[in-house]
Amino acid sequence: MVQRLWFRKALSACVLFTVITASSMVALAVPGRTAAELTVAGRSINGESPTVLVNGETARSGRSLLSSSSISTPEEVKAIVSIGKLARIELDSSSSMSLVFDEDSVDAELATGRLTVLGSTGKVRVRTNDGQITSLNAGDSVDASGQGQKARQTGSSDMWWIWLLIGGGVAAAAIIAVTQSNNDNVASPNR
């Protein structure tokens, strides 16, 4: 009788453990949770691989970031945050920001330094120290005081003079080559 009671209790505990474990896996596997990847570039003072602070902890390249993360970069170290296909954001050296993102948009609060959007398919909004919210496109940057810089569009209309110089150089080289070849010794195959 006592053995049956202990067997039932052990069996109940195993079933309960299985149900809790299976339900937590389903809850953690909910789609829609976007993660970002951190890439750290620059040089550290002691010659080791460069690090930044993520939520107050030291982090290196390859670390995953979740929404509501804060990132701080030391001197001579930059951080690039790749948020899936949504955006790539570069945080300059001696900068700090808080980052909130989902599948459609990225919101950052820049406390110090400069932030540059390297590429984006969604909305990237940055709140600066002056309280203004700036929407940035790929190539745009803003510093903590709110001073922004638009990406310079370099198209074929801006670069026509380079192609003109290259074409002129090729033509000059061809003319020089033809005028310098005064070789009158022509060998005839029928001689």
Secondary structure by P-SEA (a helix, b strand, c coil): caaaaaaaaaaaaaaaaaaaaaaaaaaaacccbbbbbbbbbccccccccbbbbccccccccccccccbbbbbbcccbbbbbbccccbbbbbcccccbbbbbcccbbbbbbcbbbbbbcccccbbbbbccccbbbbbcccccccccccccccccccccccaaaaaaaaaaaaaaaaaaaaaccccccccccc
